[in-house]
Amino acid sequence: MRDCIRYAGITPADYWDMTYRETLITLEAAAERRLDRYEDEASFAIMKRVADNKKNLKRDDLFKRPKQGNYEKKIVTLAEKRNELDSLTAELGLLQ
């Protein structure tokens, strides 16, 4: 209970309302959030170090925001996959 209150920031009433599994998930999530924060701070320290040592620095040298379309997965049909496989096997001379 002490760890849930200290690390996860939940109240005692919330603790007693949770199951054992929910408590474990909450503690794991809190640990992951802490590690994510450390990772962000390490990236910031690296960027600051680069910025301190480089002249004529632009923002894009340190961080480039991903394009909006990069998050979307391309949907490939079975026929497209089959055509790709056939072209690769023809190029490599396989299955002949």
Secondary structure, 3 states (H helix, E strand, C coil): CHHHHHHHCCCHHHHHHCCHHHHHHHHHHHHHHHHHHHHHHHHHHHHHHHHHHCCCCCHHHHCCCCCHHHHCCCCCCHHHHHHHHHHHHHHHCCCC
